[in-house]
Amino acid sequence: MAKRKAWLVKRVRLNGKWTTEKPVWGKYGQLTHRVRVKGETRELDGIYRLEYHDEKGKRCREVIGPDVARAERALAHMQRKLDDLADGHPVQLKAPGNCASMNTWRT
């Protein structure tokens, strides 16, 4: 059975080093610019990344960018794809053999 979970992480700069932290979701289910660092929430600029497992169980990462709305849409879209894949429907998650590539988010 395929894994059905996709999640977002945020790359932020803390104390001069880049680190990956969990983003904080707001009261009504919206994504915020805040991240959780050692139990406290901080508002930090950074880049959202979408992570999931492909059909073979390999962990995949996709750069979304700094836009909160785009990150929410990408998460919902990938979650629908993973649910369809787990239900047995044919779905193409990424280009074949291209799981580890990072998409550019510049517009």
C-alpha positions, 0 to 999 in steps of 0.5 A, a space after each residue: 500500500 502506498 503512503 498517503 502523507 505529504 507534508 510541508 517544511 520550511 528552510 530558515 536561517 537560524 544563527 547563521 546556519 540554514 535549518 529545516 523547521 516545521 511550519 505553524 498552522 493558524 487557528 483556522 487551518 491556514 499556513 503562517 510564516 511562523 515556524 516552531 523552534 525548540 518549542 517556541 514559535 518564531 516568525 522567520 523568512 524562508 522557503 517552503 518545501 513539500 515532502 512526500 514518499 513516491 510509489 517506491 517509498 523513496 522520500 521526495 522533496 520539492 521546493 515551493 518557494 516563500 509564498 504561503 498560498 502557493 505552499 498550501 495549494 501544492 500540499 493539497 494538490 500532492 495530497 490528492 495525488 497520493 490519495 488517488 495513487 493509494 486507491 489504485 488510480 494511475 497518477 504521475 507524481 513527478 517526471 520518471 526517475 526525477 524524484 530528487 530534483 528541486 523545482 525552481 520557484 522564481 517567477 
